[in-house]
Amino acid sequence: MEDKNPRFTSEVIVELPLFREFLNLSIDIYRRNTVIMLLMSVLILHCIANMSSPFYIPAFAFLAISFPLSHWLRRRKYRDGGIAYKQLLFQHEGKVPHQVALFLEDQLVFQNLITGTERKTPYTQYVQLWESKNLLVLILDVNMYQLVDKRTLTDGSCQELISFLRKKCPNLKKRVATGGLGRFARRLLWALIAVGAVVALLNIFHIPDKLAGKITDDLTYGEMTQELSEVGITISTDVLSELQTYEGQSLSYGAYPKVLELLTFEGAGQYNWDTWEWTPSRSGVYWFDLEVVSLETIYSDFLRGIDAMDESLTFSNIAEDYSGVDLEAGMGKVSFSFDYLGQQHQLEAQYNYDWFDTDMLYALGRILAADNDPQDLWMTPDGGQGLLLYYGTEEEAKALSTKTGLTFFDCVTMRMGH
């Protein structure tokens, strides 16, 4: 060796813990891993923000399980250093690699104390520096690495060695990679998983909804009836008795709130299927299918259902005229009239076989909004082809929305299409 006076030296014994430190550092520095973890963090954060929706809890569970599982599998794979460490042991006659790094003025020499060989590398071949707690990793232009143990460094500090290498290595990147962003992404992901798990459990047991006074699906129909009475909705004993026979069974409230089932059953009123006589509900809500049952009384039944919601509503002299309709073609205009607060109103609905013209919601909503009563007509879709209607003040509609979790729209400002 030409130069027997190295500027720095380091004894490197690559035992398994030190090699694991190198593997962890390489994982943190690898950009693809960081991007994946940041992307997962964004997805988990989105799930947390929307955890009240049933879809997002399983989505969160999938993400929250996949990352720890992949992390565990990787740790299990590299618990003994993996294939890379086994290859390193093979190159050193099955023994723990033991070398001395000599930083000369013109090159770096690694003396292998097991095989007795030397490897000389000119400084021009080094392109990157990585740094961890105990290691300085030198990356060559042929995508190979050399390890330097910072704990055994002589003749100067690690920072002095880095300064020396920056002067000697013309192709070396200025920035020393520490994997800081990768570690941040990993810790952020673990933190979000922990937070998400708490939020998921709270939502599974409906804790936020219960604290807000909202009716949740885990309540019985009887308990829901009590809750609805607090906002002026009365559930009849017949409806409650009928639904209690299905208690614990899934109706449609896997996709829709259970309370919506209760309100639609009550709001539909009672049919006598022997006489086809319909008695509207006086519960405070009215539900009807846009595909109507009786083709001769589409809008008369509509007015009767709304009339029954509140004692202050009284429609009289209701008349319905189908003379302008081609029943076979399903076209034409249905004319119907009624008296409200001493004034007669005449409306025309578009006839389309057995379908209700939703513009009549808007028309009636305008009539009710024009009176001196602060109560107005509100509606919410049932998720299918039905509508649930409510008559009350804006404050009362908001209270009902808070209690049920359903959104009620003003029939005047939220006009529906046909």
Summary of the structure (lengths in Angstrom):
residues: 418
radius of gyration: 37.7
end to end distance: 92.2
largest distance: 116.3
contacts: 1212
relative contact order: 0.09
helix: 41%
strand: 23%
